[in-house]
Amino acid sequence: MFGSSGLFSLMNITISIVCIGISWWALQSFRFDLFVKNPKGAQAKLLQILLAIVIGHGVSTFFFDYLGHSLLLNQLFQ
């Protein structure tokens, strides 16, 4: 019982960090200089980090919801 819960937590953390990293990488191509006063400043970098966290969390939540719902599909035919 505890092993599968721990494994699920580890997988959730890993997928979340990977999705945040992918979001950070994707945001590097976005032209923030069109929207912020000082694109090289600390506030702009913090905005990029926060956006990467929000987008990455949303993507990882989508994947885990999709996984959970797809695993429950087998109960439809029982």
N, C-alpha and C positions, 0 to 999 in steps of 0.2 A: 504494500500500500504506500509506504513512505518513499520507496525507491522510485516508483513511477511518478509520484508527485514531484520529487526532486528533479527527476529527469525532465519532466515537463517544464518546470521552472527554469532549468538550465537552458533548455531549447528556446524558451520564450525570451530569455535575456539575450541569448546569442543572436536569434533572428532579429530582435529589436535593434541591437547594436549594428548588425549588418545593414538593416534597412535605413538606419540613421546615417551610416557611412555612405550608402548609395545616394541618399537624398543630399548629403553635403556635396558629394561629387557632382551630382546633377545641377545643384545650385551654383556651382562655379562657372557655368556657362551663361548664367542669367546676368543681364546688365543692370547691376544695382546703381551704377553711376547716373542712370536716368531718373532714379527715384529718391536717392539720398544725397544730402549735401556733401558729405565727406566719405566717399566709398572706401577709402583706405583706413578710416578711423576705427576706433574700438567699438563704437556704437553700431556701425555697419556690420562688423564682424560678429558682434553679439546677435544682431538681427538675423544674420545668416545661420548662426548656430541654433537659435530658437526655431527658425523656420525648418531647419533640417530635423530637429527633434520632433516638431509637430507633424511634419510630413512622414518621417520615418515611423513614428508611432502609429499613425493612421494606416500606413501600408502594412505594418506587421500585425496590427489588429485585424485588418481585412484578411490576411493570410490565415491567421489562427481561427477566425470565425469561419472561414471557408473550410478549413481542415476539420473543425469540430462538426460543422453541419454535414460535410460529406461522410464523416465517420458515423453519423447518426442515420444516414440513409438506409443502411442495412436493416435497421429496425422497422422500416416501412413495410418490408416484405415478410416479417415474422408473424 
